[in-house]
């Protein structure tokens, strides 16, 4: 894992649909903006935006920020048959300086959906 972006994937075929789960781990010393692309020649069904989880999916690719030494998870489905390498890292960019964690795009990229559907996150430390 040292100084790398590592992927672990699992594919589960069920009733003509392949469910893909992915974990991406940042072994580098700085936050990384990572872009992952599915490697299927078929539609890719991402989580529903209504549930707050699809914000990192655009144009069929996942783009998110992974902090140093941290792991993020994602998933999708496709009608295609399983394959050995269902996703690939197509970009990994160090976040620093003007691109640091204060930019609005980076903040949005770094958000992890932690609130149940329809429940806004708490705006107060005291509850």
C-alpha positions as CSV (number, residue, x, y, z in Angstrom):
1,X,0.0,0.0,0.0
2,X,2.9,2.4,0.5
3,X,2.8,5.4,-1.8
4,X,-0.1,4.1,-3.9
5,X,-3.8,4.1,-4.6
6,X,-5.1,0.6,-4.0
7,X,-8.3,-1.0,-5.1
8,X,-10.2,-4.0,-3.8
9,X,-13.2,-5.2,-5.7
10,X,-15.9,-7.7,-5.3
11,X,-18.5,-8.7,-7.9
12,X,-21.7,-10.6,-7.2
13,X,-23.9,-11.8,-10.0
14,X,-27.6,-12.1,-9.1
15,X,-30.6,-12.6,-11.4
16,X,-28.9,-11.1,-14.5
17,X,-27.3,-8.1,-12.6
18,X,-23.7,-7.8,-11.5
19,X,-23.3,-5.9,-8.2
20,X,-19.8,-4.4,-7.8
21,X,-18.4,-3.2,-4.5
22,X,-15.1,-1.3,-4.4
23,X,-12.8,0.0,-1.7
24,X,-10.1,2.6,-2.6
25,X,-7.2,3.1,-0.2
26,X,-4.8,6.1,-0.3
27,X,-1.4,4.9,0.8
28,X,0.1,8.3,0.0
29,X,1.1,11.0,2.5
30,X,-1.3,13.6,1.0
31,X,-5.1,13.7,0.3
32,X,-5.8,12.5,-3.3
33,X,-8.6,13.3,-5.7
34,X,-9.2,9.9,-7.3
35,X,-11.2,9.1,-10.4
36,X,-12.4,5.6,-11.0
37,X,-14.0,4.3,-14.1
38,X,-16.0,1.1,-14.5
39,X,-14.7,-1.3,-17.2
40,X,-17.9,-2.6,-18.6
41,X,-19.4,-2.3,-22.1
42,X,-22.8,-2.0,-20.6
43,X,-24.8,0.5,-18.6
44,X,-23.6,1.3,-15.1
45,X,-26.3,1.9,-12.5
46,X,-25.0,4.2,-9.7
47,X,-26.7,4.9,-6.4
48,X,-29.7,7.2,-6.6
49,X,-29.0,11.0,-6.2
50,X,-32.3,11.2,-4.2
51,X,-30.6,9.2,-1.5
52,X,-27.6,11.6,-1.3
53,X,-25.0,9.0,-2.4
54,X,-24.6,9.7,-6.1
55,X,-23.0,13.2,-5.8
56,X,-19.5,11.6,-6.6
57,X,-20.8,9.9,-9.8
58,X,-20.7,12.0,-12.9
59,X,-20.6,10.9,-16.6
60,X,-20.3,7.2,-15.6
61,X,-17.2,7.8,-13.4
62,X,-16.6,8.1,-9.6
63,X,-14.5,11.0,-8.4
64,X,-13.8,11.5,-4.7
65,X,-11.2,12.6,-2.2
66,X,-9.4,10.0,-0.2
67,X,-7.4,11.2,2.8
68,X,-3.9,9.8,3.6
69,X,-4.1,6.3,5.0
70,X,-7.9,6.1,4.6
71,X,-10.2,3.9,2.7
72,X,-13.5,4.8,0.9
73,X,-16.1,2.5,-0.3
74,X,-18.5,2.7,-3.3
75,X,-20.7,0.4,-5.4
76,X,-22.7,0.2,-8.5
77,X,-24.6,-2.4,-10.6
78,X,-24.5,-3.4,-14.3
79,X,-26.3,-5.9,-16.5
80,X,-22.9,-7.1,-17.8
81,X,-21.2,-10.3,-16.7
82,X,-18.6,-10.1,-13.9
83,X,-15.0,-9.4,-14.9
84,X,-11.7,-9.7,-13.1
85,X,-11.0,-6.0,-13.0
86,X,-14.3,-4.2,-12.9
87,X,-12.9,-0.7,-12.3
88,X,-9.6,1.2,-12.9
89,X,-8.0,4.3,-11.5
90,X,-7.9,6.8,-14.3
91,X,-6.6,9.7,-12.3
92,X,-5.1,10.5,-9.0
93,X,-4.2,14.0,-8.1
94,X,-2.5,15.4,-5.0
95,X,-4.6,18.0,-3.2
96,X,-2.5,20.9,-1.8
97,X,-2.1,24.6,-1.9
98,X,-4.8,26.4,-3.9
99,X,-6.5,23.0,-4.5
100,X,-6.5,22.3,-0.7
101,X,-9.5,21.3,1.4
102,X,-10.9,24.8,1.5
103,X,-12.1,24.8,-2.1
104,X,-15.9,24.2,-2.6
105,X,-15.3,21.4,-5.1
106,X,-12.9,19.6,-2.8
107,X,-15.2,19.9,0.2
108,X,-18.1,18.4,-1.9
109,X,-15.8,15.6,-3.1
110,X,-14.8,14.8,0.4
111,X,-18.3,14.4,1.8
112,X,-19.3,10.9,2.8
113,X,-23.0,10.3,2.9
114,X,-23.5,9.7,6.6
115,X,-27.1,10.8,7.1
116,X,-30.1,8.5,6.5
117,X,-32.2,9.4,3.5
118,X,-34.4,12.4,4.2
119,X,-32.5,13.4,7.4
120,X,-30.4,16.5,7.2
121,X,-27.0,16.3,9.0
122,X,-26.8,18.0,12.4
123,X,-25.8,21.7,12.3
124,X,-25.0,21.9,16.0
125,X,-22.4,20.2,18.1
126,X,-24.9,20.2,21.0
127,X,-27.5,18.3,18.9
